[in-house]
């Protein structure tokens, strides 16, 4: 049977990150499975070992956990976001950036 290659996005940070990691796993069991099963197995390994963080390599322990659930690690792709456009507010001197898809702006010293 042809192996199914599936990608699962392991987004673990609640905040905005500079990139998103997509780990690709191949189903090694003889039965067809999809994203639902992959996500359930990924959550199991997340609870057991902790989630894979963006920008970090997938640990051998995590790969072994996923393999024990029938998923062989293939590779990870990284999507980089474009640098955020910022400017200095001339009235306050604070650094500003767009929010709400460009409908507003937020400024702060942080």
N, C-alpha and C positions, 0 to 999 in steps of 0.2 A: 504494500500500500504506500502510496506517495505520502511523504511527511508533510505536514502542514507547518508553515513558518508563520509565526505570529509575533507581533510586537506589543509589548506592554510598556506603557509610560509609567516610570517609577518616580512620580513627583512626590517628594517627601517634605518639601518645605512649604510652610503656610504662606510665607512672604513671596515677593517677586524675586526670582533669581536671575542670574545673568545668562543662564542656558537651561535647556531641558534635556535630560538624558532619556533615550529610548533603548531599552534592552530587548534584544530579539532572542526568543527561545523557540526550539523546534520540538514538536510533539514526538516522543519516541515510543509511545504505546501503540498497540495494534488497532486501537479504536479511534475514530475521529473525535476530536475535541476542539473547542473554540475559545474565544476570549473570556467567556464566563468562567470556565474551568481554570484557565490561566490566571485570571485575577484572584480566584479563590486560593489557588496554590501559592501565588505571590503573597497574599495577605498572611497565609500560614507561616511562610518563611520570614516575613516582616516581623510577625509577633515572636517568632522563635529567636531570630538573630538580630532584629532591628532592620529598618529599611535601608536600602542602598541610597546614599546621599548623592545629590547632583554633583558632578565634577570628580567623584571618587570612583575608583575601580570596583567592579563587582568582586567581592571576596571569594576565595575558594570554598569557604564554608557555605556561603549563600548559593553558589553554583551547585554544590553537592546536595543541599537541601532541595533545590528545584529539580535536580536530576532524580532524587528519591521519589519525587512526585510525578515523574514522567516527562520532564522538560529539560532538554539539553541546551545550555547557553551557547549562542552563536556569536553575537557581537553587540556592541553598544554604539549608537550614533549620538552625536551631540549637536543640538541646534543653538547657535549663538544668536542672541538678540542684538539688534543694531544699538549702538550707543545712544543713550537717552539725550535728547536735546535739552540743554539747560541755559539759563540766562540769569543775570543779576538784575534784581528790581532796583531801578535808580532811586526810588524814594526810600526804601528800607535797607538796601545793600544785601538783602537775603538772596540765596540761590533758589531759583524757581524752576518748575517743570510742569508739563502738561498733565492733566488728569481728565478722566471721563471722555477719553477719546478725542481730546483737544477742545472740549467744551468749556474747560476751566483750567485753572492753574493752582498750584500749591507752592508756597515758599517757606523755607526754614533755614536754620543754620546747620542742620544735621545732614 
